[in-house]
Every structure is written in C-alpha cells, then in structure tokens.
C-alpha cells in the first residue's frame, strides 16, 4: 500500500486513481450527496485507507478511505476523524470502518484498528 505524507496528498492521489466522489458518513449510511445515494454497509467495500495525525496536534487525527460501490457504480473518498474527535456511533457503518470488515484487497496488517 502506498504511503502518503498528509491527507491532501492521499486525497489527490486517490482522486487521480478514480476515487472521484466526495462521500460523507451520515449516521447509518455513507452518502454521496451530489448523486443522492445513501449506502448501507452491504453496498460498499473499503479498498484502502490511510491514517494521519496533525503535525502540531497529535489529537488532530483523521483517516481517509478509498470506497467502491459496485451496486451504485461509484468510487469515492470518505474522510473521517478517529481518536479524540471520532464518531462513537455503534452503527454497522462504524463497525465496517473500524472492525476489520473491509475489502479482501487489504492484508490483515493493513486493516484499521480502533
């Protein structure tokens, strides 16, 4: 998996590689607001992810996900906080994002942890 120096570099590279949709986490769904699509955990796969800590503040942490949905024929980027500012939802979406329910493209050591 490629290593990036910062969130902007990762997002720009993912967009160049076809992850062009801007996705957001909205409770129990991952949404593409521009296309009015709301995806449940069964509707998408996480192809890769990258974590970042703020240079001046280690509690300023985020994670960028490369997401593919065959059902909706989209590839997009989802940026979410983790650590201090993370959403502590117990939804199925959070489970997929944080509990090893990711695409088979990732090796065990690459999978996100809490």
Residue pairs with C-beta under 8 A, 6 or more apart in sequence:
1 48
1 50
1 106
1 110
2 13
3 50
4 10
4 13
4 50
4 52
6 52
7 50
7 52
7 62
7 64
7 79
10 50
10 52
10 64
11 64
11 77
11 79
14 64
14 66
14 77
15 77
17 66
18 75
19 66
19 67
19 75
19 76
19 77
20 75
20 76
21 32
21 34
21 35
21 74
21 75
21 76
21 77
22 32
22 33
22 34
22 76
22 77
23 30
23 31
23 32
23 67
23 76
23 77
23 78
24 30
24 31
24 33
24 78
25 31
25 78
25 80
25 87
25 93
25 97
26 38
27 89
27 91
27 93
28 40
28 89
28 91
28 92
28 93
29 38
29 39
29 40
29 93
30 38
30 39
30 43
30 44
30 67
30 78
30 93
31 37
31 38
31 39
32 39
32 72
32 74
32 76
35 72
35 74
37 69
37 72
37 74
39 69
39 71
39 72
40 92
40 93
41 92
41 93
41 95
41 96
41 101
43 69
43 71
43 72
44 67
44 68
44 69
44 71
45 67
45 68
45 69
45 70
45 102
45 103
45 105
46 65
46 66
46 67
46 96
46 97
46 102
46 103
46 106
47 66
47 67
47 68
47 103
47 105
47 106
48 65
48 66
48 105
48 106
48 110
49 63
49 64
49 65
49 66
49 102
49 106
49 112
50 63
50 64
51 61
51 62
51 63
51 82
51 112
52 61
52 62
52 63
52 64
53 60
53 61
54 60
54 61
59 83
59 84
59 85
60 84
60 85
61 81
61 82
61 83
61 84
61 85
62 79
62 80
62 81
62 82
63 79
63 80
63 81
63 82
63 112
64 77
64 78
64 79
65 77
65 78
65 79
65 80
65 97
66 75
66 77
67 75
67 76
67 77
67 78
68 74
68 75
68 103
69 75
80 86
80 87
80 97
81 87
82 98
87 94
95 101
96 102
97 112
98 112
98 113
98 114
99 114
100 108
100 111
100 112
102 111
102 112
